[in-house]
């Protein structure tokens, strides 16, 4: 853990959690009492994260373990699975979840999951604190993976299963960058790669559609706002939030002002650098299906143009991705030790300013149609 801490801007407790989650994700098991989806690596990782919860063997003031603490984590895992399923089916454009898993977090084709957990949590109800602690320590142990890591140091990586190789470190780098630990510019670059890249966002292209960038960012903010409210509901009220209350009637891709601003910035920058001569842009009306010019420049922007525009015109743009991921991986990860602890506001790490979109007041029944998918 200390070795990884020298290379990645994550605390010891966080690194230990992600070692455990990565190990569980690449195995063919699922958390106790929770079935994982076969087609969503992002949802699977979120479930393992909630199953780990706030377990922290490094903490000296951590509450004493109990049967209820694990039950709270199981309930949290079920709730995050319900929430991310709604996000993937109703809020995200098609394919965004897989691009986040691969392009943002570096999860590359992990094995399919089953519904049987290994190791299992099965302490008797009458167990003492010491007995529960022993079961908990065994359940959250990372010793097998650490042993494999130590024996494989210096050897080349040949696949996802290699703890010491590029795939695991790529995952940790994805967590570090996408969760905002390496700064806003690095996070914005990762967002650009997700939008522009092929191969699930793993390969960054030189240009990206401006409307796709805005659409993706807006979808992430909507999803974060919805999941934050889902996370703070108790089990009794979990079904009382309607995802449609977070969705405006108008497709966010028709929100032309931000698209116009980004494209006009790119036009000005190219003109100043002599890249444009007699090119005329007309974005006076929303264009839901923008056409791409032969050189790809009339409706798309480069990474540098996007970074410059974000930092000068839309500084909160870089908060959309880390806000969503922090809500997904942290807001559902509170064990129910007590009423005070369970309702405590979850904080964001230093350097990450969250961005949320408030619930909308809808006067009439909304359309059940999803957003138009990004093309």
C-alpha positions in Angstrom: 0.0 0.0 0.0 2.8 2.4 0.8 4.5 1.6 -2.5 1.3 2.4 -4.4 0.9 5.5 -2.3 4.2 6.9 -3.6 2.8 6.8 -7.1 -0.9 7.6 -6.8 -2.5 10.5 -4.9 -4.7 8.3 -2.8 -4.7 7.7 1.0 -3.8 4.3 2.5 -7.5 3.5 3.3 -8.5 4.4 -0.3 -5.8 2.3 -1.9 -6.7 -0.6 0.3 -10.3 -0.3 -0.7 -9.5 -0.2 -4.4 -7.2 -3.1 -4.2 -10.0 -5.1 -2.6 -12.6 -3.9 -5.1 -10.4 -4.6 -8.1 -9.7 -8.0 -6.8 -13.3 -8.8 -6.3 -14.3 -7.3 -9.7 -11.8 -9.4 -11.6 -13.0 -12.5 -9.8 -16.0 -14.5 -10.8 -17.8 -13.7 -7.5 -20.5 -11.3 -6.4 -21.1 -9.6 -3.0 -23.1 -11.6 -0.5 -26.9 -11.1 -1.0 -26.4 -8.9 -4.1 -26.4 -10.0 -7.7 -24.2 -8.1 -10.1 -25.3 -7.1 -13.6 -23.4 -9.0 -16.4 -23.3 -6.0 -18.8 -22.1 -3.1 -16.6 -18.6 -2.9 -15.2 -19.4 0.6 -13.7 -22.4 -0.8 -11.8 -20.4 -3.8 -10.6 -17.6 -1.6 -9.3 -20.1 0.6 -7.5 -21.7 -2.4 -5.8 -18.3 -3.7 -4.6 -17.4 -0.2 -3.4 -20.7 0.0 -1.4 -20.1 -3.5 0.0 -16.7 -2.4 1.3 -18.4 0.7 2.7 -16.4 2.7 5.3 -14.4 -0.3 6.5 -11.1 1.1 7.6 -8.6 -1.1 9.5 -6.2 1.9 9.8 -8.7 4.0 11.8 -8.3 4.1 15.6 -11.7 5.6 16.2 -13.7 3.4 13.9 -17.0 2.2 15.4 -17.0 -1.3 16.7 -18.1 -3.9 14.1 -21.5 -5.5 14.4 -24.0 -7.6 12.4 -25.8 -4.3 11.7 -22.7 -2.7 10.2 -22.5 -5.4 7.5 -26.3 -5.3 6.9 -26.0 -1.6 6.3 -23.3 -2.2 3.7 -25.5 -4.8 2.0 -28.4 -2.4 1.9 -26.2 0.3 0.5 -25.0 -2.0 -2.2 -28.6 -2.8 -3.2 -29.5 0.8 -3.3 -26.5 1.9 -5.4 -27.3 -0.9 -7.8 -30.9 0.4 -8.1 -29.7 3.9 -8.6 -27.1 3.2 -11.2 -29.5 1.0 -13.2 -31.9 4.0 -13.4 -29.0 6.3 -14.5 -27.8 3.9 -17.2 -31.3 3.3 -18.5 -32.9 6.7 -18.2 -30.3 9.4 -17.9 -27.1 8.4 -19.7 -26.9 8.3 -23.4 -26.3 4.9 -24.9 -22.7 3.6 -24.3 -21.7 6.3 -21.8 -21.5 3.8 -18.9 -19.1 1.5 -20.7 -17.0 4.4 -21.9 -16.7 5.6 -18.3 -15.7 2.2 -17.1 -13.1 1.7 -19.8 -12.0 5.2 -20.7 -12.2 6.9 -17.3 -11.5 4.1 -14.9 -9.4 1.8 -17.0 -11.5 -1.4 -16.5 -10.7 -3.6 -19.5 -12.9 -6.7 -20.1 -13.1 -8.2 -16.6 -14.5 -11.7 -16.4 -18.3 -12.2 -16.2 -19.7 -12.2 -12.7 -21.7 -14.8 -10.9 -24.1 -14.5 -8.0 -22.2 -16.6 -5.4 -19.8 -14.7 -3.1 -16.3 -15.8 -2.2 -15.3 -15.2 0.5 -18.6 -15.1 2.3 -19.8 -13.2 5.4 -21.7 -15.5 7.7 -21.2 -14.8 11.4 -23.8 -16.1 13.8 -26.2 -13.4 15.2 -24.9 -14.2 18.7 -21.2 -13.6 17.8 -19.1 -11.5 20.0 -17.3 -8.3 18.8 -14.0 -10.2 18.6 -15.6 -12.9 16.5 -17.3 -10.4 14.2 -14.0 -8.5 13.8 -12.3 -11.7 12.8 -14.9 -12.5 10.2 -14.8 -8.9 8.9 -11.0 -8.9 8.7 -11.1 -12.1 6.7 -13.8 -10.9 4.4 -12.0 -7.6 3.6 -8.5 -9.2 3.5 -6.2 -8.2 0.7 -3.4 -10.5 1.7 -3.8 -13.0 -1.2 -3.6 -10.1 -3.7 -0.7 -8.5 -1.9 1.2 -11.9 -2.0 0.6 -12.2 -5.7 1.7 -8.6 -6.2 4.9 -9.1 -4.3 5.8 -12.3 -6.2 5.1 -10.8 -9.5 7.0 -7.5 -9.1 9.2 -6.8 -12.1 7.4 -9.2 -14.4 5.5 -8.1 -17.5 1.7 -7.9 -17.5 -0.2 -10.3 -19.7 -3.8 -9.5 -18.8 -6.5 -8.2 -16.6 -5.7 -10.7 -13.9 -2.2 -9.4 -13.3 -2.4 -7.4 -10.1 1.1 -5.9 -10.6 0.9 -5.0 -14.3 -0.4 -2.2 -16.4 -4.1 -3.0 -16.0 -4.3 -2.6 -12.3 -2.1 0.5 -12.3 -4.2 1.8 -15.2 -7.2 1.4 -12.9 -5.6 3.3 -10.1 -4.6 6.0 -12.4 -8.1 6.2 -13.8 -9.5 6.5 -10.2 -6.9 9.2 -9.5 -7.5 11.3 -12.6 -11.3 10.8 -13.0 -12.0 11.5 -9.3 -10.1 14.8 -9.5 -7.0 13.9 -7.6 -4.6 15.0 -10.3 -6.3 18.4 -10.9 -9.0 19.8 -13.1 -7.0 19.8 -16.3 -6.2 16.1 -16.1 -9.9 15.4 -15.4 -11.0 17.5 -18.4 -8.5 15.7 -20.6 -10.0 12.3 -19.5 -13.5 13.6 -20.2 -12.4 14.7 -23.7 -11.0 11.3 -24.3 -14.2 9.6 -23.3 -16.2 11.8 -25.7 -13.8 11.7 -28.6 -12.2 8.3 -28.4 -12.9 5.0 -30.0 -12.4 1.6 -28.3 -14.7 2.5 -25.4 -12.9 5.8 -24.9 -9.5 4.2 -24.5 -8.1 5.9 -27.5 -8.2 9.7 -27.6 -8.9 11.3 -31.0 -7.6 14.8 -31.9 -11.1 16.3 -32.2 -14.5 15.9 -30.4 -18.0 17.1 -31.3 -18.7 20.2 -29.1 -22.3 19.1 -28.7 -21.2 15.7 -27.5 -18.9 17.2 -24.8 -21.7 19.4 -23.5 -24.2 16.6 -23.6 -22.0 14.2 -21.8 -21.1 16.7 -19.1 -24.7 17.7 -18.5 -25.7 14.0 -18.3 -23.0 13.4 -15.6 -24.3 16.4 -13.6 -27.9 15.2 -13.8 -26.9 11.7 -12.8 -24.9 13.0 -9.8 -27.8 15.1 -8.6 -30.2 12.2 -8.9 -27.9 9.7 -7.1 -27.1 12.2 -4.3 -30.8 12.3 -3.5 -31.1 8.6 -3.8 -28.2 8.0 -1.4 -29.7 10.1 1.4 -33.1 8.4 1.3 -33.7 5.7 3.8 -35.0 2.3 2.7 -38.6 3.2 3.5 -38.5 6.2 1.1 -36.2 4.9 -1.5 -38.9 4.6 -4.1 -40.2 8.2 -3.7 -37.7 9.9 -6.1 -38.8 10.0 -9.7 -35.8 10.2 -12.0 -38.0 12.3 -14.4 -38.0 15.2 -11.9 -34.3 15.6 -12.8 -34.8 15.6 -16.6 -35.8 18.8 -18.4 -38.3 18.4 -21.1 -35.9 19.9 -23.6 -33.1 17.7 -24.8 -29.9 19.2 -23.3 -28.2 18.7 -26.6 -30.5 21.5 -27.8 -28.9 23.8 -25.1 -27.1 25.7 -27.8 -25.6 28.6 -25.8 -22.8 26.5 -24.3 -22.1 24.7 -27.6 -22.1 28.0 -29.3 -19.7 29.4 -26.8 -17.3 26.5 -27.1 -17.4 26.6 -30.9 -16.9 30.4 -31.1 -13.9 30.1 -28.7 -12.4 27.5 -31.0 -13.1 29.7 -34.1 -11.4 32.7 -32.4 -8.4 30.7 -31.3 -7.9 29.2 -34.8 -8.3 32.6 -36.4 -5.7 34.1 -34.1 -3.3 31.3 -34.9 -4.0 31.5 -38.7 -5.8 28.2 -39.0 -8.9 29.7 -40.4 -9.2 32.0 -43.4 -12.7 32.4 -44.8 -14.8 30.1 -42.6 -18.2 31.3 -41.5 -20.0 29.8 -38.5 -23.8 30.2 -38.1 -25.0 28.7 -34.9 -27.9 31.2 -34.3 -30.4 28.3 -33.9 -30.2 25.0 -32.1 -29.0 22.2 -34.3 -30.0 18.8 -32.9 -28.2 16.9 -35.6 -25.1 18.9 -36.5 -23.3 18.0 -39.7 -19.6 17.5 -39.7 -17.5 19.3 -42.2 -15.0 17.4 -44.3 -12.2 18.6 -42.1 -14.2 18.0 -39.0 -13.6 21.5 -37.7 -17.0 23.2 -38.0 -18.7 21.4 -35.2 -15.8 19.9 -33.3 -13.0 21.2 -31.1 -9.5 20.0 -30.2 -8.4 19.1 -26.7 -6.4 22.3 -26.2 -9.4 24.4 -27.4 -11.7 22.6 -25.0 -9.2 23.1 -22.1 -8.8 26.8 -22.8 -12.5 27.3 -23.0 -13.3 25.3 -19.9 -10.7 27.1 -17.8 -11.7 30.6 -18.9 -15.4 30.4 -19.5 -16.8 27.3 -17.7 -14.5 26.5 -14.8 -17.0 24.1 -13.2 -16.9 21.9 -16.3 -14.1 19.9 -14.8 -16.2 19.0 -11.7 -18.8 17.0 -13.5 -16.9 13.7 -13.8 -15.4 13.7 -10.3 -18.7 14.7 -8.7 -20.5 11.9 -10.4 -17.9 9.3 -9.5 -17.5 10.5 -5.9 -21.3 10.3 -5.4 -21.3 6.8 -6.9 -18.4 5.4 -4.9 -18.8 7.3 -1.6 -22.3 8.5 -0.9 -23.7 5.0 -0.8 -20.8 3.7 1.3 -21.8 4.6 4.8 -22.5 1.7 7.2 -25.5 2.2 9.4 -23.7 2.3 12.8 -26.0 4.9 14.2 -28.6 7.4 13.2 -26.0 10.2 13.4 -23.4 8.4 11.4 -25.8 7.2 8.8 -27.1 10.7 8.0 -23.8 12.5 8.1 -23.1 14.7 5.1 -20.4 13.1 2.9 -17.6 15.5 2.1 -15.6 15.9 -1.1 -11.8 15.5 -1.3 -9.6 18.7 -1.4 -9.5 20.3 -4.8 -12.9 18.9 -5.9 -15.8 21.4 -5.9 -19.0 19.5 -6.5 -21.6 20.5 -9.2 -25.2 19.5 -8.8 -28.4 20.4 -10.7 -31.5 21.0 -8.5 -34.7 19.0 -8.9 -37.0 20.5 -11.4 -40.6 21.4 -10.7 -42.7 19.8 -13.5 -46.1 21.3 -14.2 -47.3 18.5 -16.5 -46.5 14.8 -17.0 -43.1 14.5 -18.6 -42.3 12.5 -21.7 -40.9 9.1 -20.9 -38.6 9.2 -23.9 -34.9 9.2 -23.2 -32.5 11.8 -24.3 -31.5 11.5 -27.9 -28.3 9.5 -28.0 -25.0 11.2 -28.8 -23.7 10.6 -32.3 
